[in-house]
Amino acid sequence: MHVVGTAGHVDHGKSTLVRALTGIDPDRLREEKERGMTIDLGFAWLKLPGGEEVSIVDVPGHERFIKNMLAGVGGIDLALLVVAADEGVMPQTVEHVEILDLLRVHRAVVAITKIDAVEPDWLELVHADVEEYLAKTGLAGAPIVHVSALTGNGLPELVAQLEASLADTPPRPNLGRPRVPVDRVFTVAGFGTVVTGTLMGGELAVGQEVEVVPGGLRARARGLQTHKTKVQRALPGSRVAVNLVGLSTGEVRRGQVLTTPGWLKPTTALDVNLAVLAGAPHPLLHGAILTLHTGSAEVEARVLLLQGNALAPGESGWAQLRLMEPVAVVKGDLFVLRTPNRTVGGGEVVDPVARRHRRREVGLIEGLEVLRKGEPDEAALALLEARGPLEASALAERLGQPLAALRPTFEAMVADGRLVKMGDFLLAPSAAAGFASAAQRALADYHAAYPLRAGMPREELRSRIGAPPRLFPHLLSRLASEGALVDRDGLVRAADHQVRLSEDGEARAARLIALLAAQPYTPPALGEMPPEARLDAEELRALADQGRIVLAGDDVAFTPEAYAEMRDRVVERLKERGSVTVADVRDLFGSSRKYVLALLECLDQQHITRRVGDDRVLH
Ligand code: GDP
């Protein structure tokens, strides 16, 4: 399947030529009919003599509607550049050719049309002029055909040339990642919402679940059409109309992308390589605000140059585009930047979900160069080094390839130690080592600051070392299995950390334990201990962590022996009777209500007993 897009100055005869070639009057808005001018995109198709059906996107030529031209020109295989014989090369001929160049559409057939309206020697002059102009552009050497849509002169030659030029145009690749940049949304009575666009990256099938990105709304493709004919399956590189169930027309708009659910993430920061048009009147300045056109989307963008303060006309360089609204793009997507009045430049998305950079950051440009040109393994490492850990699926997405295609590369890299795998995450070895030493440092600091605490709360450690939440459990279990730390009951400690009381604290602890042991079932309240046996809350916690006392509530502690004995006797009694009351337990130990409540609550917490009304039963 191939898509041909028209290009050329307003009124040069694009729509008339499409009609003459295809017999199809592309759908038009009423306003267009009234004004006799193409404002938005038109669609038609042409059956070539050899049998191939080619889609044709007819674009507006007027400078005010360049944005609509841009929404349709993405994904075309070949341009049909239309130049009126009576006028020759005009401003939007030039701007369209510049845009085709920026979008890397280097295949074109040139139709010099309206030849019925000029003399032969004039035609010769225009022909030479067009040829000379194109020689300096990406369309240099494109075949030129003379036609008249009015008389039909030259039309068979034009069709033959289109067929010849398309014959050596490779089909669009199937990457298993279908995307339809939406260029039209409308309602069909009895069917509901229909969106159209040029399908790329993969196939779409009837019945498939789809997602609209940005926005993330889901729907089902109830029907598919190509060239107004129902199909069960649409191939990459074809024009499709998708009938959606589950979305109203108000929920989809031009600029969004229809795709399979789950993988395509909206973004507001892109790292790009961009070129400023040689014919631009001014340099592009750091911080400039321009309109970004990519796919069918159009959003305001601030251009942050990553090197220097300006890019002169004809120069190219690295930049980050900060977008005012999210778009859905992948690595390798092409874009154009415009002011309201003219095209300034454009280029290629290299990192579709970019982090913020410091300018003149060491290694930044080198990393981006590798990402743009490098082999997948080099690019993966460059990306991970720049970005920190990524899940394999996200890494593949940044690299612009399906995970299935990259998995063998990733696995080989993990096997030979060039990548570290933790759960679904992949890390550069330097990042894995960095997390390990950051964790060790954080724990050492924590233990020094709080020597009496058993360990650092997990979440505190995670945020200290800046590990992604989904990565952190894998990092902990890896470090624990390497013996670097111990992760228990939500607390993390260095493997060699031991809670130790001061000498004076030890002396008070010994007294306190002796006092508890003297009245095992009715121990003195912690708050009423004599000064030589008084421990603060932190010291008590440490003693409990060491297993030397059992804390039951704020003011009650038992010796571990007394606690174990009471626990066993309560359990024994429960086995005999099924349930016990607070009074039963009190009588069992000759204790008082206060201690029994503390004990039972402790047993409840440990899931040994359970409260049912006023009774306790086994858990
Ligand atoms: P577009 O803006 O490039 O799509 O131009 P249109 O297709 O709307 O054509 C602009 C004008 O040129 C219309 O008035 C057409 O009738 C006229 N036109 C188009 N093709 C020819 C042609 O081959 N010969 C002559 N004489 N007029 C043409």
Residues whose N, C-alpha, C, O or C-beta is under 5 A from the ligand:
A	BS01	GDP	H9 V10 D11 H12 G13 K14 S15 T16 L17 G36 T38 G61 T113 K114 I115 A117 V147 S148 A149 L150
